[in-house]
Amino acid sequence: MKKLCETVGFLVFVQGVAGLLHVWLDWFRFFNLWRRLPFADEYPVYVSIVLVVAGAAVMIAADAIKE
């Protein structure tokens, strides 16, 4: 379970970073899955920042899981 939480957290974190790179530098156009969400078109920077913070939080919280 710990590895699953770490993997999910990492994927969410990478999606946020890729979103920020897409907004700022126009990179990773096809890598962002959050662009398919209807409410994410209006606030792409905020959605990306929330994904980065949420991904980091899930990866940190995965350390609390005992196996």
QUIBELWO-V967185 format. One record per residue. N is the residue number from 0. RES is the residue in one letter. PHI is phi in radians with two decimals (* if undefined). PSI is psi in whole degrees, -180 to 180 (NA if undefined). OMEGA is omega in degrees with one decimal (999 if undefined). Layout:
N&RES&PHI&PSI&OMEGA, N&RES&PHI&PSI&OMEGA
//
This chain:
0&M&*&-34&-179.5, 1&K&-1.12&-44&179.5, 2&K&-1.14&-36&178.5, 3&L&-1.13&-44&178.3, 4&C&-1.13&-40&177.7, 5&E&-1.13&-40&179.6, 6&T&-1.16&-45&178.4, 7&V&-1.11&-43&177.8, 8&G&-1.08&-41&178.6, 9&F&-1.14&-42&179.2, 10&L&-1.13&-40&177.4, 11&V&-1.15&-41&177.9, 12&F&-1.07&-45&179.6, 13&V&-1.14&-37&177.0, 14&Q&-1.10&-39&177.8, 15&G&-1.16&-44&178.8, 16&V&-1.13&-42&178.2, 17&A&-1.12&-35&176.5, 18&G&-1.13&-42&177.8, 19&L&-1.15&-40&177.3, 20&L&-1.13&-35&178.8, 21&H&-1.18&-42&-178.7, 22&V&-1.22&-45&-174.1, 23&W&-1.43&-40&-172.5, 24&L&-2.06&-2&-178.4, 25&D&1.09&39&175.1, 26&W&-1.84&169&174.0, 27&F&0.93&51&-177.6, 28&R&-1.14&-40&-174.9, 29&F&-1.70&-3&-177.1, 30&F&-1.51&-21&-174.9, 31&N&-1.43&119&176.7, 32&L&-1.52&-23&-178.3, 33&W&-1.21&-19&-179.9, 34&R&-1.15&-18&179.6, 35&R&-1.41&-9&177.7, 36&L&-1.38&135&-174.8, 37&P&-1.18&-32&-177.9, 38&F&-1.47&-10&-175.9, 39&A&-1.44&-13&-178.7, 40&D&-1.21&-29&-176.4, 41&E&-1.40&-30&-174.4, 42&Y&-2.32&65&-174.4, 43&P&-1.19&-34&-179.6, 44&V&-1.21&-43&-179.4, 45&Y&-1.15&-40&177.8, 46&V&-1.11&-41&179.6, 47&S&-1.14&-41&178.7, 48&I&-1.14&-40&177.6, 49&V&-1.11&-39&178.6, 50&L&-1.16&-40&178.0, 51&V&-1.10&-47&-178.7, 52&V&-1.18&-41&179.8, 53&A&-1.16&-41&177.9, 54&G&-1.12&-42&177.2, 55&A&-1.13&-39&179.7, 56&A&-1.14&-40&179.2, 57&V&-1.18&-39&178.6, 58&M&-1.16&-38&177.6, 59&I&-1.21&-40&-179.7, 60&A&-1.20&-25&179.2, 61&A&-1.15&-24&177.3, 62&D&-1.21&-22&-179.9, 63&A&-1.38&-13&-179.3, 64&I&-1.35&127&177.0, 65&K&-1.64&139&177.1, 66&E&-1.99&NA&999
//
